[in-house]
């Protein structure tokens, strides 16, 4: 009975430890934008802050003249620090959210927070919101929604002989091109590429590869109606991010890279 009690106690302690660690990680703030050279102090260690840096419970943020920080939490709220001083974690959390963001923006910031949290747990990806881990297919990224009159496909394949594959998902029809170089531009001409359709693309070194083993990326071409339905959210998102100090071009890049809506 004593051994059984000890085993139960050990299991409860382990579960409590995991809960505590998970809760503290979930409570972390992440750096979303940096201006100047603010620093983070943890015990006797000082390091510079950059996009994606975590702000944990026992840390102190030091902001000097001309410094500015935008921090986000897992709920998608943004906190701005621009006054000179030292800020504890608890003090930062008492700062009112800088903008009353739209639900779309909160979802975006929550998504970015989660990507930062994943990257923090994997040091090889620290500081990256979106990273293309496939070393062959580079652009457009997987599962992206596109509203452009033309699409530039980019890959990283050094072989002299290359073949580009494009598959229309609804019909399953696949076309193949022999290509030179590392990119190809196709136009949304309502023939090969049509708005409102979903496609897959891939590049191979061989003319007749094993199609099941080939890596394909998906992308969808937004119809005019689909893009118009997204515009109200995009406009609110632009308004929110512009008020945080981002430029219009930065906002478009973030939407494309992180939210996978490219227009």
N, C-alpha and C positions, 0 to 999 in steps of 0.2 A: 504493500500500500504506500509506503514511504517513497519507493522508487517511482511509482506511478504518479504520485503528487509532484515529485521533483521534475518528472518529464513534462507534466502539464504546465508547471511553472516556467520551465525553460522555453516551451513553445509560446506561452503567453508573452514572455519577455522578448523573444525574437519578433513576434508579430507587432509588439509595441514599438520595437526599434525600427522596423520597416515603415510603420505608420508615421513615426516621428520624422524619419528621413524623408519620406515621400511628402509629408505635409510641409516640411521646411523648404523642400525643392519647389513645391507648388506655390509657396509664398514668396519666392524670389522675385525681384524686379529685374528687368533686362533693359540694357541701354539700347534705345532706338535711334537716337541721333546725337552727335557730339559736335560742339563748336569750341574751339580753343583747346586747352590741355587740362581738363579736370582729372583728378587722380582718385584712386580707391585705396584706402588703408585698411588692412586686416592685421591685427596685432602689430607687429613691427615691420610688416611688409607693405611697401607702397608700389603701385603699378598704375600705368596710364589706362584710361578707359577708351574703348572703341565700340562700334556697333556690335551688339550681341554679347557684351560683357555682362555677367550676372552680378547683381547687387544683393549680397546675402545678409542675414540678420545681424552678424557681429561686425559689420563693416562700417567705415566712415567715408563719405564722399566729400572731397574738398573742391570747392568751386572758387576760382580766382577771377580777377577782372577780365572781362571779355570772354569768359567761359559760359557755356550754356549746355544743359543736358535735357534730353527728353527720355523718360523712362516709361516702360509699359509693364502691366501685370497680366496674369493669365485671363482675366475677364475682359481685356481689351481697353482698359482705361490708360490714359497717358498723363504723366506727371512732369511738369516743367520746373527745372531748377536753373535760375539765372542770377540770383543774388549771391554776393560773396559770402563765404562761410563754410563751416564744417557741418555736415548733415549726417545724423545717425539714420539707420534703417527705419526706426520707429518714427523719427521726425519727417522723413520723406513720405511715409505712408499717410501722414496727416495733411500733406499738401493737397489742396483741392485739385481735382482733375482739370487739366488746362483747357479742355474743350468738351462740350457736351456733344459727343460724337454720335453719328447716325449708327443704326444697328449694323449696317454693312461695314462701316469703318471699324466698329468694335469686333466684328467677326474677323476682319482682316488682321487687326492688331493681336487678337487672341491666337490666330493662326501663326503669325510671326513669332509671338512669344513661345509657342510650342516648338517651332523650328529651332529657335535659339536654345531652348531647353534640351532638345535632342542633340544639337551640336555641342553643347557644353558637356554632355555625358560622353561624347565621342570627340576626343581632342583633335582628330584629323580633320574635323569639319567645323571647328570653332570659328565663330564670326561670320558664318554664311547662312543666309536665309534660304536661298535656293541653290542647290549645287547639282550639276549634271554629272552623275557618277559614270555614265556610259562614256567610254573614251572614243567611240566612233561617231555616234549621232549627237550633234551639238545644237542645231537650230532647225526648225522650231522644237521646243522642249516637249516632252511627253504630256499628253492630255490637255494641251493648250487650246483656248478658244480664240479664233482669229477673225478680225474684221478689217482686212486689207485687200486692195485690188491685186496685189501680187505677193508671193511668198518666196523668200530666199531660204533654200535648204543648205545647211552647212554640215560637213562631216570631217572627221580626222582619220583619213585612211591614206597611207603613203604609196600603196601599190599603183603601178602604172595603169593597170586594167581595172576599171570599176564599173559597177552596174547599179543603177538607181531603180527602185521598185516603188510604185504607188498603187495602193489598193483602195477602191471605193467600197466602204463597208456594207452598204445596203444591197448592192448587187454582187459583191465579191469580185468584180472585174479588176484585173491587175494589169498595169502597163509597165514596160521595162525600157530603160534608156541605157545605152553605153555612154559613159561620161568621162570627161577629163577634168583634172583639178579636184578641188575640194568643195565646190558649191554649185548650185543650180537654181535658177530663178524661174518659177512658173507663174502664169497669170490666171486670175479667177475670171475665166472667159466664158463660163456657162457651158463649156464643152468638156475639157479635161478636169477642171476644177469648178465646182458649182457651190454657190452659197446654200447654206442649210444642210450640207452633207458632211459626213464623218469619213475620215480617211486614215490609212496607215501608210508609213513610208519606212524604207530601209535601204541600206547600201551594202553591196557585197563585192568581194574580190573575184568571184566566179560568176560565170554566165548562168549556170543552172545550179544554184545552191539548194541545200535542204531548207525549204521554206519554213518548216516547223522549228528548225534550229536557229533561223535568222532572227535577229532582234529588230522588232518593229516599234515605232512610236506612233501614237494616235494624235490626231488633231481634228478639230471641227471648224468649219467655216460658218460663222454666224450669218443668218439671213438678216435682211433689213429689219424685219419685225422682231427678231430675237435681240438684235442690238438695241432697238428702240425700247424694248422692255427693260434692258439693263441700264439705260441712260440715266434715269432718275437716281439710282443708287450710285452710279459712277460720278454724277454731278455732285452729290452730297459728299462722297468720298474725296473728290478734288477740293471741295470747299473746306472740309475738315483738315486735310493735309496741307493745303496752302496756308491756313491759319496757324499751323505749327511751324511754318518757315520753310517748307519744301517748295521747290519750283514746279511749274506745270510739267516740264519734261521729266523731272524726278518722279512725279506722281505716276506718269504713264509707264515709266520703267518699272516701278514697284508693282503696279497692277499686272504688268506682263510677266515679270520674273516670279513674283510671289503668289499672286492670285490667278495667274494664267489667263488673263483677259487682255489680249493685245489688239490695239486699234490705232 
